[in-house]
Structure formats: structure tokens, C-alpha cells
Amino acid sequence: MGVPEVIDMRLLVAEDDRRLAGLLRRGLEGEGYAVDVVGTAEETRWLAADIPYDTIVLDVMLPMGTASTSAGTSEPGDAGRRFSS
């Protein structure tokens, strides 16, 4: 198995299940992505406000808030849409 090609994309994974978050991190990093992982909606909002992520992968049932409020969206169905801060 060779070294993965580095992809110029930064991802935020918001997942409170530590095992699943670890699997997502390893899989995405193995594909060459830069990955940050958080476990609460509050942490998601904090990092997303400071770092320009290309994509945010959200758990819809995060502690301390919902996925839609974490991503700065107004409707639950908007959580998958790209947003700007």
C-alpha cells in the first residue's frame, strides 16, 4: 500500500461516536484529506467559524445542538448545503 496522494481539501467531521469518528478520520486521511474531528454541535460551530472547511460531515444527532444549527443553516433539510460564514 503506497502513500496516499494529498488532496487540497480540509474536512470537518462532527460525530460524537468516538469509534465512528476514528473510522471516518482514518478513512478520509487515507484518501489524502486533511481532517479535523469534533464531538459536539458547539465545537462544530466554534471551528467552522474560524476555519474555512471545504466540507463538513455532520452527525444529525450531535450533543449540545442539532446538525442544522451547527452548520449555520436555518432548516434541518439545509444541513447538507454549502454555507458561508
mmCIF file as gemmi writes it, N, C-alpha and C atoms, coordinates in Angstrom:
data_model
loop_
_atom_site.group_PDB
_atom_site.id
_atom_site.type_symbol
_atom_site.label_atom_id
_atom_site.label_alt_id
_atom_site.label_comp_id
_atom_site.label_asym_id
_atom_site.label_entity_id
_atom_site.label_seq_id
_atom_site.pdbx_PDB_ins_code
_atom_site.Cartn_x
_atom_site.Cartn_y
_atom_site.Cartn_z
_atom_site.occupancy
_atom_site.B_iso_or_equiv
_atom_site.pdbx_formal_charge
_atom_site.auth_seq_id
_atom_site.auth_asym_id
_atom_site.pdbx_PDB_model_num
ATOM 1 N N . MET Axp A 1 ? 0.837 -1.169 0 1 0 ? 1 A 1
ATOM 2 C CA . MET Axp A 1 ? 0 0 0 1 0 ? 1 A 1
ATOM 3 C C . MET Axp A 1 ? 0.883 1.234 0 1 0 ? 1 A 1
ATOM 4 N N . GLY Axp A 2 ? 0.69 2.127 -0.968 1 0 ? 2 A 1
ATOM 5 C CA . GLY Axp A 2 ? 1.515 3.307 -1.098 1 0 ? 2 A 1
ATOM 6 C C . GLY Axp A 2 ? 1.008 4.46 -0.265 1 0 ? 2 A 1
ATOM 7 N N . VAL Axp A 3 ? 1.757 5.536 -0.321 1 0 ? 3 A 1
ATOM 8 C CA . VAL Axp A 3 ? 1.372 6.759 0.371 1 0 ? 3 A 1
ATOM 9 C C . VAL Axp A 3 ? 0.245 7.43 -0.412 1 0 ? 3 A 1
ATOM 10 N N . PRO Axp A 4 ? -0.854 7.841 0.256 1 0 ? 4 A 1
ATOM 11 C CA . PRO Axp A 4 ? -1.959 8.476 -0.472 1 0 ? 4 A 1
ATOM 12 C C . PRO Axp A 4 ? -1.549 9.831 -1.028 1 0 ? 4 A 1
ATOM 13 N N . GLU Axp A 5 ? -2.12 10.165 -2.172 1 0 ? 5 A 1
ATOM 14 C CA . GLU Axp A 5 ? -1.92 11.484 -2.749 1 0 ? 5 A 1
ATOM 15 C C . GLU Axp A 5 ? -2.595 12.503 -1.831 1 0 ? 5 A 1
ATOM 16 N N . VAL Axp A 6 ? -1.937 13.623 -1.581 1 0 ? 6 A 1
ATOM 17 C CA . VAL Axp A 6 ? -2.515 14.654 -0.724 1 0 ? 6 A 1
ATOM 18 C C . VAL Axp A 6 ? -3.508 15.468 -1.549 1 0 ? 6 A 1
ATOM 19 N N . ILE Axp A 7 ? -4.731 15.57 -1.035 1 0 ? 7 A 1
ATOM 20 C CA . ILE Axp A 7 ? -5.793 16.33 -1.679 1 0 ? 7 A 1
ATOM 21 C C . ILE Axp A 7 ? -5.901 17.657 -0.951 1 0 ? 7 A 1
ATOM 22 N N . ASP Axp A 8 ? -5.983 18.739 -1.683 1 0 ? 8 A 1
ATOM 23 C CA . ASP Axp A 8 ? -6.04 20.057 -1.074 1 0 ? 8 A 1
ATOM 24 C C . ASP Axp A 8 ? -7.463 20.385 -0.624 1 0 ? 8 A 1
ATOM 25 N N . MET Axp A 9 ? -7.978 19.578 0.307 1 0 ? 9 A 1
ATOM 26 C CA . MET Axp A 9 ? -9.306 19.808 0.879 1 0 ? 9 A 1
ATOM 27 C C . MET Axp A 9 ? -9.242 19.549 2.375 1 0 ? 9 A 1
ATOM 28 N N . ARG Axp A 10 ? -9.875 20.431 3.115 1 0 ? 10 A 1
ATOM 29 C CA . ARG Axp A 10 ? -9.935 20.275 4.561 1 0 ? 10 A 1
ATOM 30 C C . ARG Axp A 10 ? -11.366 19.956 4.952 1 0 ? 10 A 1
ATOM 31 N N . LEU Axp A 11 ? -11.541 18.883 5.722 1 0 ? 11 A 1
ATOM 32 C CA . LEU Axp A 11 ? -12.863 18.418 6.124 1 0 ? 11 A 1
ATOM 33 C C . LEU Axp A 11 ? -13.01 18.478 7.637 1 0 ? 11 A 1
ATOM 34 N N . LEU Axp A 12 ? -14.232 18.772 8.072 1 0 ? 12 A 1
ATOM 35 C CA . LEU Axp A 12 ? -14.569 18.699 9.488 1 0 ? 12 A 1
ATOM 36 C C . LEU Axp A 12 ? -15.586 17.584 9.663 1 0 ? 12 A 1
ATOM 37 N N . VAL Axp A 13 ? -15.266 16.63 10.525 1 0 ? 13 A 1
ATOM 38 C CA . VAL Axp A 13 ? -16.193 15.547 10.85 1 0 ? 13 A 1
ATOM 39 C C . VAL Axp A 13 ? -16.75 15.841 12.238 1 0 ? 13 A 1
ATOM 40 N N . ALA Axp A 14 ? -18.068 16.005 12.321 1 0 ? 14 A 1
ATOM 41 C CA . ALA Axp A 14 ? -18.755 16.258 13.588 1 0 ? 14 A 1
ATOM 42 C C . ALA Axp A 14 ? -19.518 14.992 13.956 1 0 ? 14 A 1
ATOM 43 N N . GLU Axp A 15 ? -18.943 14.21 14.862 1 0 ? 15 A 1
ATOM 44 C CA . GLU Axp A 15 ? -19.504 12.904 15.218 1 0 ? 15 A 1
ATOM 45 C C . GLU Axp A 15 ? -19.184 12.62 16.675 1 0 ? 15 A 1
ATOM 46 N N . ASP Axp A 16 ? -20.208 12.333 17.498 1 0 ? 16 A 1
ATOM 47 C CA . ASP Axp A 16 ? -19.987 12.075 18.909 1 0 ? 16 A 1
ATOM 48 C C . ASP Axp A 16 ? -19.636 10.624 19.226 1 0 ? 16 A 1
ATOM 49 N N . ASP Axp A 17 ? -19.833 9.719 18.307 1 0 ? 17 A 1
ATOM 50 C CA . ASP Axp A 17 ? -19.434 8.322 18.497 1 0 ? 17 A 1
ATOM 51 C C . ASP Axp A 17 ? -17.939 8.233 18.178 1 0 ? 17 A 1
ATOM 52 N N . ARG Axp A 18 ? -17.126 8.079 19.214 1 0 ? 18 A 1
ATOM 53 C CA . ARG Axp A 18 ? -15.668 8.122 19.041 1 0 ? 18 A 1
ATOM 54 C C . ARG Axp A 18 ? -15.155 7.06 18.084 1 0 ? 18 A 1
ATOM 55 N N . ARG Axp A 19 ? -15.748 5.892 18.134 1 0 ? 19 A 1
ATOM 56 C CA . ARG Axp A 19 ? -15.302 4.814 17.246 1 0 ? 19 A 1
ATOM 57 C C . ARG Axp A 19 ? -15.585 5.168 15.781 1 0 ? 19 A 1
ATOM 58 N N . LEU Axp A 20 ? -16.799 5.622 15.512 1 0 ? 20 A 1
ATOM 59 C CA . LEU Axp A 20 ? -17.16 6.007 14.151 1 0 ? 20 A 1
ATOM 60 C C . LEU Axp A 20 ? -16.332 7.199 13.684 1 0 ? 20 A 1
ATOM 61 N N . ALA Axp A 21 ? -16.126 8.174 14.568 1 0 ? 21 A 1
ATOM 62 C CA . ALA Axp A 21 ? -15.308 9.343 14.214 1 0 ? 21 A 1
ATOM 63 C C . ALA Axp A 21 ? -13.888 8.917 13.837 1 0 ? 21 A 1
ATOM 64 N N . GLY Axp A 22 ? -13.342 7.972 14.587 1 0 ? 22 A 1
ATOM 65 C CA . GLY Axp A 22 ? -11.996 7.467 14.28 1 0 ? 22 A 1
ATOM 66 C C . GLY Axp A 22 ? -11.941 6.755 12.944 1 0 ? 22 A 1
ATOM 67 N N . LEU Axp A 23 ? -12.963 5.949 12.666 1 0 ? 23 A 1
ATOM 68 C CA . LEU Axp A 23 ? -13.017 5.256 11.377 1 0 ? 23 A 1
ATOM 69 C C . LEU Axp A 23 ? -13.11 6.258 10.226 1 0 ? 23 A 1
ATOM 70 N N . LEU Axp A 24 ? -13.952 7.273 10.385 1 0 ? 24 A 1
ATOM 71 C CA . LEU Axp A 24 ? -14.081 8.303 9.347 1 0 ? 24 A 1
ATOM 72 C C . LEU Axp A 24 ? -12.767 9.046 9.152 1 0 ? 24 A 1
ATOM 73 N N . ARG Axp A 25 ? -12.127 9.42 10.249 1 0 ? 25 A 1
ATOM 74 C CA . ARG Axp A 25 ? -10.848 10.134 10.163 1 0 ? 25 A 1
ATOM 75 C C . ARG Axp A 25 ? -9.809 9.292 9.415 1 0 ? 25 A 1
ATOM 76 N N . ARG Axp A 26 ? -9.633 8.061 9.832 1 0 ? 26 A 1
ATOM 77 C CA . ARG Axp A 26 ? -8.62 7.211 9.194 1 0 ? 26 A 1
ATOM 78 C C . ARG Axp A 26 ? -8.919 6.981 7.719 1 0 ? 26 A 1
ATOM 79 N N . GLY Axp A 27 ? -10.186 6.745 7.401 1 0 ? 27 A 1
ATOM 80 C CA . GLY Axp A 27 ? -10.554 6.515 6.014 1 0 ? 27 A 1
ATOM 81 C C . GLY Axp A 27 ? -10.325 7.737 5.141 1 0 ? 27 A 1
ATOM 82 N N . LEU Axp A 28 ? -10.742 8.899 5.634 1 0 ? 28 A 1
ATOM 83 C CA . LEU Axp A 28 ? -10.583 10.131 4.857 1 0 ? 28 A 1
ATOM 84 C C . LEU Axp A 28 ? -9.125 10.55 4.759 1 0 ? 28 A 1
ATOM 85 N N . GLU Axp A 29 ? -8.379 10.439 5.859 1 0 ? 29 A 1
ATOM 86 C CA . GLU Axp A 29 ? -6.955 10.747 5.806 1 0 ? 29 A 1
ATOM 87 C C . GLU Axp A 29 ? -6.225 9.781 4.88 1 0 ? 29 A 1
ATOM 88 N N . GLY Axp A 30 ? -6.666 8.525 4.867 1 0 ? 30 A 1
ATOM 89 C CA . GLY Axp A 30 ? -6.084 7.533 3.978 1 0 ? 30 A 1
ATOM 90 C C . GLY Axp A 30 ? -6.292 7.863 2.509 1 0 ? 30 A 1
ATOM 91 N N . GLU Axp A 31 ? -7.317 8.664 2.234 1 0 ? 31 A 1
ATOM 92 C CA . GLU Axp A 31 ? -7.59 9.126 0.864 1 0 ? 31 A 1
ATOM 93 C C . GLU Axp A 31 ? -6.898 10.449 0.565 1 0 ? 31 A 1
ATOM 94 N N . GLY Axp A 32 ? -6.186 11.005 1.557 1 0 ? 32 A 1
ATOM 95 C CA . GLY Axp A 32 ? -5.406 12.209 1.336 1 0 ? 32 A 1
ATOM 96 C C . GLY Axp A 32 ? -6.02 13.51 1.817 1 0 ? 32 A 1
ATOM 97 N N . TYR Axp A 33 ? -7.158 13.446 2.514 1 0 ? 33 A 1
ATOM 98 C CA . TYR Axp A 33 ? -7.812 14.65 3.02 1 0 ? 33 A 1
ATOM 99 C C . TYR Axp A 33 ? -7.218 15.08 4.357 1 0 ? 33 A 1
ATOM 100 N N . ALA Axp A 34 ? -7.23 16.377 4.628 1 0 ? 34 A 1
ATOM 101 C CA . ALA Axp A 34 ? -6.91 16.901 5.958 1 0 ? 34 A 1
ATOM 102 C C . ALA Axp A 34 ? -8.216 16.863 6.743 1 0 ? 34 A 1
ATOM 103 N N . VAL Axp A 35 ? -8.213 16.242 7.924 1 0 ? 35 A 1
ATOM 104 C CA . VAL Axp A 35 ? -9.454 16.013 8.659 1 0 ? 35 A 1
ATOM 105 C C . VAL Axp A 35 ? -9.322 16.482 10.105 1 0 ? 35 A 1
ATOM 106 N N . ASP Axp A 36 ? -10.317 17.261 10.558 1 0 ? 36 A 1
ATOM 107 C CA . ASP Axp A 36 ? -10.474 17.6 11.967 1 0 ? 36 A 1
ATOM 108 C C . ASP Axp A 36 ? -11.745 16.91 12.443 1 0 ? 36 A 1
ATOM 109 N N . VAL Axp A 37 ? -11.748 16.458 13.694 1 0 ? 37 A 1
ATOM 110 C CA . VAL Axp A 37 ? -12.912 15.763 14.253 1 0 ? 37 A 1
ATOM 111 C C . VAL Axp A 37 ? -13.337 16.461 15.542 1 0 ? 37 A 1
ATOM 112 N N . VAL Axp A 38 ? -14.652 16.688 15.671 1 0 ? 38 A 1
ATOM 113 C CA . VAL Axp A 38 ? -15.228 17.239 16.902 1 0 ? 38 A 1
ATOM 114 C C . VAL Axp A 38 ? -16.407 16.357 17.311 1 0 ? 38 A 1
ATOM 115 N N . GLY Axp A 39 ? -16.84 16.506 18.579 1 0 ? 39 A 1
ATOM 116 C CA . GLY Axp A 39 ? -17.891 15.638 19.079 1 0 ? 39 A 1
ATOM 117 C C . GLY Axp A 39 ? -19.171 16.316 19.508 1 0 ? 39 A 1
ATOM 118 N N . THR Axp A 40 ? -19.23 17.659 19.421 1 0 ? 40 A 1
ATOM 119 C CA . THR Axp A 40 ? -20.462 18.361 19.815 1 0 ? 40 A 1
ATOM 120 C C . THR Axp A 40 ? -20.805 19.439 18.79 1 0 ? 40 A 1
ATOM 121 N N . ALA Axp A 41 ? -22.064 19.88 18.824 1 0 ? 41 A 1
ATOM 122 C CA . ALA Axp A 41 ? -22.505 20.963 17.944 1 0 ? 41 A 1
ATOM 123 C C . ALA Axp A 41 ? -21.768 22.255 18.285 1 0 ? 41 A 1
ATOM 124 N N . GLU Axp A 42 ? -21.52 22.477 19.565 1 0 ? 42 A 1
ATOM 125 C CA . GLU Axp A 42 ? -20.804 23.676 19.985 1 0 ? 42 A 1
ATOM 126 C C . GLU Axp A 42 ? -19.393 23.718 19.399 1 0 ? 42 A 1
ATOM 127 N N . GLU Axp A 43 ? -18.682 22.597 19.465 1 0 ? 43 A 1
ATOM 128 C CA . GLU Axp A 43 ? -17.339 22.523 18.873 1 0 ? 43 A 1
ATOM 129 C C . GLU Axp A 43 ? -17.395 22.72 17.357 1 0 ? 43 A 1
ATOM 130 N N . THR Axp A 44 ? -18.426 22.188 16.726 1 0 ? 44 A 1
ATOM 131 C CA . THR Axp A 44 ? -18.595 22.341 15.281 1 0 ? 44 A 1
ATOM 132 C C . THR Axp A 44 ? -18.735 23.809 14.919 1 0 ? 44 A 1
ATOM 133 N N . ARG Axp A 45 ? -19.609 24.52 15.625 1 0 ? 45 A 1
ATOM 134 C CA . ARG Axp A 45 ? -19.807 25.955 15.368 1 0 ? 45 A 1
ATOM 135 C C . ARG Axp A 45 ? -18.521 26.733 15.586 1 0 ? 45 A 1
ATOM 136 N N . TRP Axp A 46 ? -17.806 26.421 16.661 1 0 ? 46 A 1
ATOM 137 C CA . TRP Axp A 46 ? -16.582 27.127 17.01 1 0 ? 46 A 1
ATOM 138 C C . TRP Axp A 46 ? -15.528 26.97 15.912 1 0 ? 46 A 1
ATOM 139 N N . LEU Axp A 47 ? -15.265 25.739 15.487 1 0 ? 47 A 1
ATOM 140 C CA . LEU Axp A 47 ? -14.248 25.523 14.452 1 0 ? 47 A 1
ATOM 141 C C . LEU Axp A 47 ? -14.683 26.052 13.091 1 0 ? 47 A 1
ATOM 142 N N . ALA Axp A 48 ? -15.941 25.822 12.732 1 0 ? 48 A 1
ATOM 143 C CA . ALA Axp A 48 ? -16.429 26.258 11.418 1 0 ? 48 A 1
ATOM 144 C C . ALA Axp A 48 ? -16.398 27.785 11.289 1 0 ? 48 A 1
ATOM 145 N N . ALA Axp A 49 ? -16.484 28.494 12.397 1 0 ? 49 A 1
ATOM 146 C CA . ALA Axp A 49 ? -16.423 29.955 12.361 1 0 ? 49 A 1
ATOM 147 C C . ALA Axp A 49 ? -15.001 30.446 12.094 1 0 ? 49 A 1
ATOM 148 N N . ASP Axp A 50 ? -13.997 29.648 12.47 1 0 ? 50 A 1
ATOM 149 C CA . ASP Axp A 50 ? -12.599 30.068 12.358 1 0 ? 50 A 1
ATOM 150 C C . ASP Axp A 50 ? -11.834 29.459 11.188 1 0 ? 50 A 1
ATOM 151 N N . ILE Axp A 51 ? -12.279 28.325 10.709 1 0 ? 51 A 1
ATOM 152 C CA . ILE Axp A 51 ? -11.525 27.599 9.675 1 0 ? 51 A 1
ATOM 153 C C . ILE Axp A 51 ? -12.404 27.413 8.441 1 0 ? 51 A 1
ATOM 154 N N . PRO Axp A 52 ? -11.9 27.757 7.273 1 0 ? 52 A 1
ATOM 155 C CA . PRO Axp A 52 ? -12.699 27.61 6.043 1 0 ? 52 A 1
ATOM 156 C C . PRO Axp A 52 ? -12.691 26.168 5.519 1 0 ? 52 A 1
ATOM 157 N N . TYR Axp A 53 ? -13.568 25.331 6.069 1 0 ? 53 A 1
ATOM 158 C CA . TYR Axp A 53 ? -13.643 23.932 5.637 1 0 ? 53 A 1
ATOM 159 C C . TYR Axp A 53 ? -14.267 23.83 4.255 1 0 ? 53 A 1
ATOM 160 N N . ASP Axp A 54 ? -13.773 22.879 3.477 1 0 ? 54 A 1
ATOM 161 C CA . ASP Axp A 54 ? -14.358 22.593 2.165 1 0 ? 54 A 1
ATOM 162 C C . ASP Axp A 54 ? -15.641 21.803 2.321 1 0 ? 54 A 1
ATOM 163 N N . THR Axp A 55 ? -15.662 20.911 3.324 1 0 ? 55 A 1
ATOM 164 C CA . THR Axp A 55 ? -16.835 20.083 3.584 1 0 ? 55 A 1
ATOM 165 C C . THR Axp A 55 ? -16.944 19.808 5.078 1 0 ? 55 A 1
ATOM 166 N N . ILE Axp A 56 ? -18.183 19.777 5.573 1 0 ? 56 A 1
ATOM 167 C CA . ILE Axp A 56 ? -18.441 19.384 6.956 1 0 ? 56 A 1
ATOM 168 C C . ILE Axp A 56 ? -19.361 18.172 6.923 1 0 ? 56 A 1
ATOM 169 N N . VAL Axp A 57 ? -18.909 17.092 7.552 1 0 ? 57 A 1
ATOM 170 C CA . VAL Axp A 57 ? -19.705 15.87 7.659 1 0 ? 57 A 1
ATOM 171 C C . VAL Axp A 57 ? -20.347 15.893 9.035 1 0 ? 57 A 1
ATOM 172 N N . LEU Axp A 58 ? -21.692 15.976 9.066 1 0 ? 58 A 1
ATOM 173 C CA . LEU Axp A 58 ? -22.412 16.16 10.324 1 0 ? 58 A 1
ATOM 174 C C . LEU Axp A 58 ? -23.207 14.937 10.754 1 0 ? 58 A 1
ATOM 175 N N . ASP Axp A 59 ? -23.094 14.623 12.023 1 0 ? 59 A 1
ATOM 176 C CA . ASP Axp A 59 ? -23.997 13.686 12.684 1 0 ? 59 A 1
ATOM 177 C C . ASP Axp A 59 ? -25.272 14.482 12.979 1 0 ? 59 A 1
ATOM 178 N N . VAL Axp A 60 ? -26.428 13.995 12.567 1 0 ? 60 A 1
ATOM 179 C CA . VAL Axp A 60 ? -27.669 14.751 12.746 1 0 ? 60 A 1
ATOM 180 C C . VAL Axp A 60 ? -28.155 14.794 14.192 1 0 ? 60 A 1
ATOM 181 N N . MET Axp A 61 ? -27.551 14.017 15.079 1 0 ? 61 A 1
ATOM 182 C CA . MET Axp A 61 ? -27.977 13.982 16.485 1 0 ? 61 A 1
ATOM 183 C C . MET Axp A 61 ? -26.817 14.333 17.421 1 0 ? 61 A 1
ATOM 184 N N . LEU Axp A 62 ? -26.098 15.416 17.134 1 0 ? 62 A 1
ATOM 185 C CA . LEU Axp A 62 ? -24.969 15.817 17.972 1 0 ? 62 A 1
ATOM 186 C C . LEU Axp A 62 ? -25.426 16.321 19.329 1 0 ? 62 A 1
ATOM 187 N N . PRO Axp A 63 ? -24.626 16.073 20.385 1 0 ? 63 A 1
ATOM 188 C CA . PRO Axp A 63 ? -24.923 16.678 21.686 1 0 ? 63 A 1
ATOM 189 C C . PRO Axp A 63 ? -24.783 18.2 21.608 1 0 ? 63 A 1
ATOM 190 N N . MET Axp A 64 ? -25.532 18.901 22.427 1 0 ? 64 A 1
ATOM 191 C CA . MET Axp A 64 ? -25.45 20.351 22.553 1 0 ? 64 A 1
ATOM 192 C C . MET Axp A 64 ? -25.902 21.086 21.295 1 0 ? 64 A 1
ATOM 193 N N . GLY Axp A 65 ? -26.903 20.573 20.606 1 0 ? 65 A 1
ATOM 194 C CA . GLY Axp A 65 ? -27.432 21.255 19.436 1 0 ? 65 A 1
ATOM 195 C C . GLY Axp A 65 ? -27.774 20.277 18.339 1 0 ? 65 A 1
ATOM 196 N N . THR Axp A 66 ? -28.234 20.816 17.208 1 0 ? 66 A 1
ATOM 197 C CA . THR Axp A 66 ? -28.584 19.974 16.075 1 0 ? 66 A 1
ATOM 198 C C . THR Axp A 66 ? -27.632 20.209 14.928 1 0 ? 66 A 1
ATOM 199 N N . ALA Axp A 67 ? -27.656 19.318 13.98 1 0 ? 67 A 1
ATOM 200 C CA . ALA Axp A 67 ? -26.788 19.451 12.812 1 0 ? 67 A 1
ATOM 201 C C . ALA Axp A 67 ? -27.063 20.74 12.072 1 0 ? 67 A 1
ATOM 202 N N . SER Axp A 68 ? -28.325 21.117 11.934 1 0 ? 68 A 1
ATOM 203 C CA . SER Axp A 68 ? -28.637 22.327 11.169 1 0 ? 68 A 1
ATOM 204 C C . SER Axp A 68 ? -28.108 23.578 11.86 1 0 ? 68 A 1
ATOM 205 N N . THR Axp A 69 ? -28.183 23.644 13.203 1 0 ? 69 A 1
ATOM 206 C CA . THR Axp A 69 ? -27.646 24.817 13.882 1 0 ? 69 A 1
ATOM 207 C C . THR Axp A 69 ? -26.125 24.784 13.892 1 0 ? 69 A 1
ATOM 208 N N . SER Axp A 70 ? -25.526 23.613 13.873 1 0 ? 70 A 1
ATOM 209 C CA . SER Axp A 70 ? -24.071 23.503 13.835 1 0 ? 70 A 1
ATOM 210 C C . SER Axp A 70 ? -23.518 24.077 12.55 1 0 ? 70 A 1
ATOM 211 N N . ALA Axp A 71 ? -24.21 23.826 11.444 1 0 ? 71 A 1
ATOM 212 C CA . ALA Axp A 71 ? -23.713 24.248 10.138 1 0 ? 71 A 1
ATOM 213 C C . ALA Axp A 71 ? -24.129 25.661 9.789 1 0 ? 71 A 1
ATOM 214 N N . GLY Axp A 72 ? -24.843 26.323 10.664 1 0 ? 72 A 1
ATOM 215 C CA . GLY Axp A 72 ? -25.262 27.682 10.393 1 0 ? 72 A 1
ATOM 216 C C . GLY Axp A 72 ? -26.424 27.757 9.422 1 0 ? 72 A 1
ATOM 217 N N . THR Axp A 73 ? -27.232 26.704 9.357 1 0 ? 73 A 1
ATOM 218 C CA . THR Axp A 73 ? -28.383 26.687 8.471 1 0 ? 73 A 1
ATOM 219 C C . THR Axp A 73 ? -29.644 26.924 9.275 1 0 ? 73 A 1
ATOM 220 N N . SER Axp A 74 ? -30.729 27.255 8.597 1 0 ? 74 A 1
ATOM 221 C CA . SER Axp A 74 ? -31.959 27.578 9.308 1 0 ? 74 A 1
ATOM 222 C C . SER Axp A 74 ? -32.969 26.446 9.313 1 0 ? 74 A 1
ATOM 223 N N . GLU Axp A 75 ? -32.855 25.514 8.425 1 0 ? 75 A 1
ATOM 224 C CA . GLU Axp A 75 ? -33.796 24.404 8.32 1 0 ? 75 A 1
ATOM 225 C C . GLU Axp A 75 ? -33.043 23.08 8.395 1 0 ? 75 A 1
ATOM 226 N N . PRO Axp A 76 ? -33.61 22.064 9.073 1 0 ? 76 A 1
ATOM 227 C CA . PRO Axp A 76 ? -32.924 20.771 9.139 1 0 ? 76 A 1
ATOM 228 C C . PRO Axp A 76 ? -32.565 20.206 7.772 1 0 ? 76 A 1
ATOM 229 N N . GLY Axp A 77 ? -33.383 20.394 6.769 1 0 ? 77 A 1
ATOM 230 C CA . GLY Axp A 77 ? -33.09 19.88 5.436 1 0 ? 77 A 1
ATOM 231 C C . GLY Axp A 77 ? -31.967 20.613 4.74 1 0 ? 77 A 1
ATOM 232 N N . ASP Axp A 78 ? -31.541 21.756 5.296 1 0 ? 78 A 1
ATOM 233 C CA . ASP Axp A 78 ? -30.465 22.537 4.7 1 0 ? 78 A 1
ATOM 234 C C . ASP Axp A 78 ? -29.087 22.075 5.158 1 0 ? 78 A 1
ATOM 235 N N . ALA Axp A 79 ? -29.015 21.14 6.087 1 0 ? 79 A 1
ATOM 236 C CA . ALA Axp A 79 ? -27.746 20.779 6.706 1 0 ? 79 A 1
ATOM 237 C C . ALA Axp A 79 ? -26.7 20.324 5.7 1 0 ? 79 A 1
ATOM 238 N N . GLY Axp A 80 ? -27.094 19.747 4.582 1 0 ? 80 A 1
ATOM 239 C CA . GLY Axp A 80 ? -26.115 19.278 3.604 1 0 ? 80 A 1
ATOM 240 C C . GLY Axp A 80 ? -25.68 20.327 2.617 1 0 ? 80 A 1
ATOM 241 N N . ARG Axp A 81 ? -26.283 21.51 2.659 1 0 ? 81 A 1
ATOM 242 C CA . ARG Axp A 81 ? -25.924 22.554 1.704 1 0 ? 81 A 1
ATOM 243 C C . ARG Axp A 81 ? -24.675 23.292 2.154 1 0 ? 81 A 1
ATOM 244 N N . ARG Axp A 82 ? -23.924 23.787 1.191 1 0 ? 82 A 1
ATOM 245 C CA . ARG Axp A 82 ? -22.74 24.571 1.493 1 0 ? 82 A 1
ATOM 246 C C . ARG Axp A 82 ? -23.163 25.913 2.071 1 0 ? 82 A 1
ATOM 247 N N . PHE Axp A 83 ? -22.418 26.423 3.028 1 0 ? 83 A 1
ATOM 248 C CA . PHE Axp A 83 ? -22.749 27.691 3.638 1 0 ? 83 A 1
ATOM 249 C C . PHE Axp A 83 ? -21.511 28.547 3.717 1 0 ? 83 A 1
ATOM 250 N N . SER Axp A 84 ? -21.696 29.813 3.955 1 0 ? 84 A 1
ATOM 251 C CA . SER Axp A 84 ? -20.565 30.708 4.173 1 0 ? 84 A 1
ATOM 252 C C . SER Axp A 84 ? -20.78 31.42 5.502 1 0 ? 84 A 1
ATOM 253 N N . SER Axp A 85 ? -19.684 31.723 6.162 1 0 ? 85 A 1
ATOM 254 C CA . SER Axp A 85 ? -19.805 32.383 7.458 1 0 ? 85 A 1
ATOM 255 C C . SER Axp A 85 ? -19.536 33.859 7.341 1 0 ? 85 A 1
